[in-house]
């Protein structure tokens, strides 16, 4: 289930998903930045341009090229700010389309495997214009991206 909440001019998107895998298998997949392309919609033209080493570590800077909307390509730079193996990692935007982007990826053991939680706290630029853009299309686009990820992860880990 995907929820998006607003607190003043800051938004929080949260997704929880149960996957029938061990925490070690999930961590192996999610801690490799190259796997992000496998769970990002193809029409976005996502590609890592630097920093895609096989293992994630605190301080790692990863650069991407992505087209979140048709005709709008952008460079995006994130830093992995925290890593607690088998539990969580956090990436934060250093340069990109958002004024703020803080993305927590958490993993908990469950009876059927793991529960993965994505929690993204973000803020758009341009004050009221950014809030209007969120209402018109940003919210919908983020929801589509995370719905796609949800589906791809279900397929990937259930096959």
trRosetta pair geometry for C-beta under 8 A, 3 or more apart (Angstrom, degrees):
i j d omega theta_ij theta_ji phi_ij phi_ji
1 15 7.2 -178 83 -137 39 58
1 16 6.5 2 47 46 80 88
2 13 6.8 -11 -169 -169 93 93
2 14 7.4 162 -151 82 47 46
2 15 5.0 -12 -100 -93 75 92
2 143 5.8 136 121 -136 150 80
2 146 5.4 127 -110 103 134 129
2 147 6.6 -77 -19 -66 148 78
2 150 7.5 -110 -51 -40 109 143
3 13 7.2 167 87 -151 49 46
3 14 5.1 -7 57 55 94 93
3 15 8.0 178 21 -72 63 48
4 11 6.1 -4 -173 -175 94 112
4 12 7.1 166 -151 84 48 46
4 13 4.9 -12 -100 -99 82 76
4 14 8.0 175 -79 18 39 64
4 139 5.8 153 120 -146 168 101
4 142 7.2 105 -92 92 136 128
4 143 6.9 -81 -28 -72 132 99
5 11 6.9 158 82 -157 43 61
5 12 5.0 -10 58 57 93 96
5 14 7.9 7 5 4 102 106
6 9 7.9 -11 -168 -119 99 18
6 10 7.4 144 -158 80 57 42
6 11 5.4 -29 -100 -101 67 75
6 12 8.0 -172 -78 19 24 72
7 10 5.2 -24 70 70 88 93
7 11 7.7 167 23 -90 69 25
7 12 6.9 33 0 -9 109 108
9 123 6.1 61 124 -141 87 104
9 124 7.8 -107 170 45 96 78
9 127 7.2 -49 -136 -142 155 52
9 130 7.5 69 -172 87 113 118
9 131 6.2 -87 -132 -72 90 114
10 100 7.2 -25 -122 68 101 135
10 121 6.4 10 173 -176 112 92
10 122 7.3 163 -159 83 70 29
10 123 4.9 -46 -106 -78 72 99
11 121 7.3 167 87 -152 48 47
11 122 5.5 -23 64 66 95 79
11 123 7.1 156 16 -85 77 45
11 124 7.9 35 4 -17 120 91
11 134 6.7 -179 -48 -151 147 146
11 139 7.7 -138 -147 -96 157 92
12 119 6.7 -10 -169 -170 99 87
12 120 7.0 159 -154 83 49 51
12 121 5.1 -15 -101 -100 81 73
12 122 7.9 151 -89 19 35 66
13 118 7.5 -18 113 118 93 99
13 119 7.4 165 85 -153 54 40
13 120 4.4 -2 54 56 101 103
13 122 7.3 3 3 14 104 112
13 142 5.9 -116 -86 149 159 133
13 143 7.9 -148 -136 -78 126 62
13 146 6.7 -171 160 -34 131 159
14 117 6.9 -13 -165 -169 91 95
14 118 6.9 167 -149 88 42 61
14 119 5.0 2 -106 -108 86 76
14 120 7.7 -164 -71 25 45 64
15 117 7.0 163 84 -152 52 49
15 118 4.5 9 51 50 100 103
15 146 5.2 -159 -56 178 149 128
15 149 7.7 90 117 82 168 120
15 150 6.5 -127 -171 -73 134 111
16 115 6.0 -4 -170 -177 99 104
16 116 7.3 158 -154 82 48 48
16 117 5.1 -13 -101 -101 76 81
17 115 7.2 157 79 -155 35 58
17 116 5.1 -18 63 60 88 96
17 117 8.0 169 21 -80 64 39
17 150 5.7 -170 -89 -130 138 86
17 153 6.3 76 132 93 156 141
17 154 7.6 -113 -167 -62 127 86
18 110 5.9 -70 -132 63 107 161
18 112 5.8 52 167 75 126 121
18 113 6.4 120 175 59 81 103
18 114 7.1 171 -149 89 57 41
18 115 5.2 -32 -94 -97 72 71
18 116 7.8 166 -94 16 22 73
19 26 6.2 126 80 -95 137 120
19 113 5.2 -106 99 116 53 140
19 114 5.5 -11 58 60 90 89
19 115 8.0 155 16 -98 71 24
19 116 6.0 24 -1 -7 117 115
19 153 6.3 -77 -93 157 127 109
19 154 7.7 -137 -108 -95 84 49
19 157 4.6 8 -164 111 111 164
20 112 5.6 -61 -102 158 79 92
20 113 4.2 -168 -132 -44 26 144
20 157 6.3 155 51 143 70 104
20 158 6.5 78 34 -97 118 71
21 25 4.3 -108 173 83 116 127
21 26 5.2 140 93 -52 120 87
21 113 5.0 63 33 -161 35 125
21 114 6.3 -36 71 12 74 108
21 157 5.1 -90 -32 -155 123 119
22 25 4.7 96 55 6 83 100
22 26 7.0 -150 93 -2 44 86
22 113 7.0 -97 -62 -149 25 76
22 114 7.4 65 162 -36 17 110
23 26 5.6 -54 -146 40 34 112
23 27 6.1 37 154 -22 67 107
23 86 5.3 65 141 -159 118 93
23 107 5.6 127 -144 147 94 123
23 108 8.0 -69 -102 158 121 9
23 109 5.6 -62 -48 -78 125 83
23 114 5.2 125 -88 -87 69 127
24 27 5.8 -54 -144 37 28 111
24 28 6.4 35 154 -25 63 104
24 86 6.8 -21 -86 -108 57 108
25 28 5.7 -49 -149 30 31 116
25 29 6.8 26 154 -14 62 105
25 157 8.0 125 125 -128 122 105
26 29 6.0 -61 -156 38 32 108
26 30 6.0 8 160 -2 71 115
26 107 5.6 159 109 -134 134 136
26 113 7.8 117 -44 161 125 103
26 114 5.0 -65 -19 37 159 159
26 116 6.5 -157 -167 -73 138 117
26 157 7.8 16 -93 -108 84 141
27 30 6.2 -65 -133 48 28 97
27 31 5.4 17 173 -14 69 120
27 85 6.6 69 -167 -169 145 71
27 86 5.1 -53 -68 -95 154 54
27 107 6.4 -130 -71 38 84 172
28 31 6.7 -56 -126 39 14 102
28 32 7.1 9 163 -18 51 112
29 32 6.6 -79 -168 30 24 105
29 35 5.5 158 -178 -161 70 172
29 156 7.8 126 -146 138 152 137
30 35 6.9 -104 -99 79 27 138
30 89 7.7 174 132 30 107 120
30 105 6.0 -174 171 160 135 145
30 107 7.4 176 43 -59 152 129
30 116 7.6 171 -66 -133 153 133
31 55 6.4 5 139 -148 108 61
31 56 4.5 -124 -169 19 77 116
31 83 7.6 81 -131 -144 111 120
31 85 7.6 16 -93 -123 155 75
31 89 6.7 122 -107 -19 83 148
32 35 4.8 81 85 -9 97 108
32 54 5.8 -24 -127 -167 101 56
32 55 7.1 -40 -94 -89 69 37
32 56 7.2 -131 -77 -29 24 93
33 36 5.8 -24 -174 -6 56 115
33 48 6.3 100 135 -101 112 150
33 51 7.0 -17 81 120 170 83
33 52 5.0 -134 89 -132 116 68
33 53 7.5 64 26 51 118 50
33 56 6.3 123 -41 -82 90 96
33 60 7.8 -148 -42 136 138 138
33 62 5.3 -157 -149 -112 154 150
34 37 6.6 -37 178 16 54 109
34 48 6.7 -92 -103 11 60 148
34 52 5.1 85 -70 -178 84 117
34 54 7.4 -26 2 -110 123 55
35 38 5.1 -42 -166 24 63 120
35 39 7.0 31 148 -1 80 104
36 39 6.4 -77 -155 48 37 91
36 40 6.0 35 153 -28 74 117
36 46 7.1 -113 124 154 96 140
36 48 7.4 103 57 -57 118 111
37 40 5.8 -61 -136 33 32 112
37 46 5.5 -173 -116 104 73 110
37 47 6.8 37 -102 -104 125 47
37 48 7.1 -97 -47 -15 114 94
38 152 6.8 165 139 164 75 136
38 156 7.2 79 145 -90 125 145
39 148 7.3 143 176 120 64 86
39 149 4.5 58 165 -127 110 79
39 152 4.6 177 -124 89 73 140
39 153 6.2 29 -120 -54 130 84
39 156 7.6 -66 -81 -15 100 147
40 44 5.7 -89 158 59 105 135
40 46 4.2 10 109 11 150 159
40 66 7.7 -88 178 -124 147 119
40 145 7.1 -8 -139 -154 69 98
40 148 7.5 63 -153 107 24 130
40 149 7.4 7 -80 -78 44 93
41 44 5.0 95 78 -10 86 106
41 46 8.0 109 64 -10 51 117
41 144 7.2 -3 -38 137 149 100
41 145 6.3 -107 -3 -115 111 66
41 148 4.8 -51 -63 -165 94 174
42 45 7.9 49 168 -60 48 40
43 67 7.7 -93 141 85 63 109
43 70 7.8 -39 164 -79 113 85
44 66 5.4 -5 160 -163 104 90
44 67 5.5 -177 -164 64 50 68
44 68 6.3 17 -136 -96 106 36
44 145 7.6 51 -58 -108 151 107
45 65 7.1 -54 126 119 99 92
45 66 6.5 154 82 -141 75 40
45 67 4.6 42 39 14 117 110
45 73 7.0 -45 82 -111 139 105
46 64 6.4 -23 -157 -169 81 119
46 65 7.5 159 -147 84 35 56
46 66 4.8 11 -102 -106 72 94
47 64 6.8 152 81 -156 39 70
47 65 5.3 -6 59 53 89 96
47 66 7.8 179 24 -71 53 62
48 51 6.9 -119 -176 66 113 74
48 52 4.2 94 127 -64 153 127
48 62 6.3 -53 -141 -173 109 102
48 63 7.1 108 -167 80 63 54
48 64 5.7 -46 -105 -99 50 72
49 63 4.5 -58 66 106 99 104
49 64 6.4 158 5 -115 89 15
49 65 5.5 78 -44 -21 120 96
49 75 7.5 -43 20 -134 149 97
50 61 7.7 6 108 108 102 88
50 62 7.2 -176 92 -148 58 42
50 63 4.5 30 44 35 90 113
51 60 6.0 131 -171 173 110 88
51 61 5.2 -121 -100 96 150 55
51 62 3.8 -148 100 -101 129 53
51 63 5.9 115 14 8 116 70
52 62 6.6 82 -73 -133 60 105
53 56 7.9 157 79 -78 92 34
53 57 7.9 -14 76 9 134 104
53 60 7.1 -117 36 -136 113 130
56 60 6.0 -130 -155 31 61 155
56 80 5.4 174 -172 -120 102 166
56 83 5.9 168 119 -103 102 139
56 89 6.0 14 128 -134 147 164
57 60 5.0 111 61 -40 70 113
57 80 6.6 119 79 88 31 138
57 83 6.2 -95 -138 13 30 155
58 80 6.0 -125 -113 115 33 92
58 81 6.5 15 -145 168 85 22
58 82 6.0 15 -105 -110 109 25
58 83 5.2 -136 -51 12 80 98
59 79 6.9 -29 -148 -170 26 105
59 80 6.9 -27 37 73 24 82
59 81 7.8 72 -61 -116 39 37
60 79 6.9 154 81 -156 45 58
60 80 4.3 18 53 29 96 117
61 77 6.4 1 -175 -175 99 100
61 78 7.4 170 -151 88 54 40
61 79 5.1 -25 -98 -99 72 79
61 80 7.9 -134 -67 12 30 73
61 94 6.9 -26 -134 13 105 151
62 77 7.3 165 84 -152 44 54
62 78 5.4 -13 59 62 93 87
62 79 7.7 166 17 -90 71 29
62 80 7.3 61 -9 -29 109 93
62 91 7.7 -37 36 -139 120 132
63 75 6.6 -14 -169 -171 99 100
63 76 7.3 150 -158 81 52 49
63 77 5.0 -18 -102 -101 75 82
64 75 7.1 151 80 -160 53 52
64 76 4.5 -17 62 63 103 98
64 77 7.6 -174 21 -77 71 36
64 78 7.5 21 -2 3 112 100
65 73 6.5 8 -179 -177 93 108
65 74 7.6 173 -151 87 55 34
65 75 5.9 -32 -99 -101 67 63
65 76 7.6 167 -91 19 20 81
66 73 7.2 168 92 -150 28 66
66 74 6.3 -25 68 62 74 78
66 76 5.8 -8 22 3 115 128
67 70 7.1 51 155 -106 119 26
67 71 7.7 119 -163 34 119 17
67 72 6.1 134 -155 80 77 54
67 73 4.5 -41 -87 -92 90 69
67 74 7.4 135 -99 13 42 69
68 72 6.5 -42 57 94 76 110
68 74 7.0 -14 4 25 100 118
68 97 6.7 -74 9 7 145 168
68 141 6.0 73 172 162 99 145
69 72 4.4 25 68 39 93 124
69 137 7.2 51 -101 143 130 138
69 141 6.7 -63 -75 -104 87 152
74 96 6.4 96 139 -152 124 69
74 97 5.3 63 126 -56 171 104
75 95 6.8 -2 110 116 98 113
75 96 7.1 -122 106 -100 53 69
76 93 6.8 -66 -166 -130 90 102
76 95 7.0 -178 -149 95 32 68
76 96 3.8 44 -127 -109 77 123
76 97 6.9 -40 -92 -1 103 85
77 93 7.1 98 78 -162 56 62
77 94 4.5 -57 107 65 104 100
77 95 4.1 37 34 43 112 95
77 96 6.3 -163 29 -44 57 95
78 91 4.5 30 165 173 130 114
78 92 6.4 155 -156 76 81 30
78 93 5.5 -50 -98 -96 78 45
78 94 6.4 158 -116 4 21 85
78 96 7.6 3 -59 -25 76 142
78 101 7.4 -77 -106 98 103 123
78 103 7.8 -23 -145 29 141 122
79 91 6.8 163 79 -153 34 69
79 92 5.6 -20 58 61 86 84
79 94 5.3 71 -19 -42 104 120
80 83 6.2 24 160 -51 118 106
80 89 6.1 -24 -155 178 105 117
80 90 7.2 125 -161 80 56 50
80 91 5.4 -39 -96 -96 56 80
81 90 5.0 -45 59 94 96 104
81 91 7.0 145 5 -119 82 26
81 92 5.2 29 -24 4 129 114
82 88 7.3 10 112 110 108 98
82 89 6.3 -180 95 -148 63 51
82 90 4.4 34 44 30 98 110
83 88 7.8 -162 -143 100 35 54
83 89 4.6 4 -108 -110 70 100
83 90 7.9 -135 -63 24 48 65
84 87 4.1 -35 108 62 109 119
84 88 5.2 28 48 50 104 75
84 89 7.2 -167 28 -73 58 57
86 107 6.7 -108 175 84 44 129
87 106 7.0 -25 161 -146 61 71
87 107 6.2 -155 -149 57 18 87
88 104 6.3 -11 -168 -171 123 89
88 105 6.1 157 -154 84 67 57
88 106 4.5 -16 -98 -103 108 66
88 107 6.6 -174 -73 16 55 74
89 104 8.0 170 89 -151 35 50
89 105 5.3 -4 57 55 76 107
90 102 6.9 -9 -171 -173 110 79
90 103 6.7 155 -156 81 59 52
90 104 5.2 -21 -102 -100 89 65
90 105 7.4 -173 -81 19 39 73
91 103 4.9 -10 61 60 86 107
91 105 7.7 32 2 -9 94 109
92 101 6.4 147 -157 90 51 69
92 102 5.3 -3 -107 -106 91 65
92 103 7.3 -177 -79 21 42 73
93 96 4.7 -94 -157 36 123 124
93 98 5.6 120 37 60 167 108
93 100 7.1 158 52 -169 113 27
93 101 3.5 64 -9 48 120 115
93 102 8.0 -94 12 -55 80 43
96 101 6.7 -25 72 8 131 143
97 125 7.9 -122 171 6 51 111
98 101 4.3 102 69 -48 147 103
98 122 5.1 -69 -153 -162 147 108
98 123 6.5 113 178 68 96 49
98 124 6.2 -77 -134 -100 70 47
98 125 7.3 170 -166 -23 28 83
99 123 4.5 -58 70 102 108 96
99 124 6.0 67 3 142 102 12
99 125 4.5 140 -60 -72 100 66
99 130 7.3 -9 -15 -130 121 166
100 121 7.2 -34 126 120 112 83
100 122 5.9 175 93 -148 72 44
100 123 4.1 41 36 30 104 102
101 120 6.9 -23 -159 -165 77 100
101 121 7.9 152 -152 83 30 53
101 122 4.9 13 -104 -110 63 99
102 120 7.1 150 79 -156 51 50
102 121 4.5 -10 60 59 106 97
102 122 7.2 -168 25 -71 64 57
103 118 6.9 -19 -167 -165 93 89
103 119 7.4 159 -154 83 45 48
103 120 4.8 -7 -105 -105 80 83
103 121 8.0 -160 -71 27 40 60
104 117 7.4 -5 111 109 98 94
104 118 7.3 153 83 -157 59 39
104 119 4.5 -4 56 58 107 98
104 120 7.7 -160 26 -72 65 40
105 116 7.2 -17 -170 -168 80 96
105 117 7.6 159 -157 83 35 55
105 118 6.0 -7 -105 -104 67 70
106 116 7.1 154 82 -158 53 47
106 117 4.4 -8 59 57 104 101
106 119 7.3 20 0 3 112 106
107 114 5.4 -15 -165 -174 89 134
107 115 7.6 154 -153 78 43 49
107 116 5.7 -11 -101 -104 72 72
107 117 7.9 -158 -67 23 32 72
108 114 6.4 143 74 -161 41 76
108 115 4.8 -14 61 56 98 95
108 117 7.6 29 2 -5 105 107
109 113 7.9 -129 -151 140 57 27
109 114 6.0 -55 -108 -104 35 70
110 113 6.0 4 61 64 95 47
110 114 5.8 132 13 -132 93 14
110 115 4.8 88 -43 -28 130 92
113 157 8.0 117 175 161 161 132
116 153 7.6 -102 52 178 151 158
118 146 6.8 -156 80 -133 147 119
118 149 7.8 38 -22 106 160 150
120 142 7.7 -140 79 -164 149 130
123 130 7.7 46 165 139 66 148
124 130 3.2 173 111 -177 111 117
124 131 6.9 177 57 -58 126 42
124 133 6.3 -168 177 69 158 115
124 134 5.7 -150 -13 -54 148 108
124 138 6.5 -105 -84 -66 138 178
125 130 5.4 171 78 -80 33 134
126 129 3.9 -60 144 72 118 110
126 130 4.2 141 66 -42 84 91
126 133 7.4 60 73 2 131 130
127 130 6.1 124 49 20 17 104
127 131 7.3 -38 147 -5 42 101
128 131 5.5 -52 -149 36 37 112
128 132 6.3 39 151 -20 67 103
129 132 5.6 -53 -149 36 33 113
129 133 6.3 35 151 -20 66 104
130 133 5.5 -51 -145 36 33 112
130 134 6.4 40 151 -24 63 101
131 134 5.4 -46 -150 30 34 116
131 135 6.6 35 150 -18 63 102
132 135 5.6 -52 -153 35 34 112
132 136 6.3 27 153 -15 67 109
133 136 5.7 -58 -142 42 31 108
133 137 6.5 -48 -176 47 66 87
133 138 5.4 62 131 -22 85 115
134 138 4.4 -54 -113 56 51 122
134 139 5.3 71 174 -37 72 94
135 139 6.7 20 -105 4 21 128
137 140 5.6 -65 -150 43 43 111
137 141 5.8 41 158 -23 78 109
138 141 5.8 -58 -146 38 29 110
138 142 6.3 27 158 -16 66 106
139 142 6.0 -57 -148 37 27 108
139 143 6.3 28 154 -19 63 108
140 143 5.7 -56 -149 37 30 113
140 144 6.4 32 153 -20 65 105
141 144 5.7 -52 -149 35 32 112
141 145 6.4 34 153 -21 65 104
142 145 5.6 -51 -147 34 33 113
142 146 6.3 20 159 -8 66 108
143 146 6.2 -64 -147 44 27 101
143 147 6.1 31 155 -21 65 109
144 147 5.7 -55 -142 37 29 112
144 148 6.3 33 156 -22 64 105
145 148 5.8 -56 -154 33 28 112
145 149 6.6 29 149 -18 63 104
146 149 5.3 -43 -144 35 40 116
146 150 6.3 49 152 -25 64 100
147 150 5.5 -49 -150 32 33 117
147 151 6.5 31 152 -16 64 104
148 151 5.8 -57 -151 38 31 109
148 152 6.2 26 155 -16 67 109
149 152 5.8 -58 -142 41 30 108
149 153 6.0 28 160 -18 66 109
150 153 6.1 -59 -148 37 23 108
150 154 6.5 26 153 -20 61 107
151 154 5.7 -56 -151 34 31 113
151 155 6.4 26 154 -14 65 106
152 155 5.7 -55 -148 39 33 110
152 156 5.9 31 155 -20 68 111
153 156 5.6 -53 -136 40 31 111
153 157 5.9 4 172 4 67 113
154 157 6.8 -70 -136 50 18 90
154 158 5.5 -2 172 -2 61 126
155 158 6.4 -68 -126 46 17 98
155 159 6.1 19 172 -32 60 115
156 159 6.7 -63 -151 19 16 108
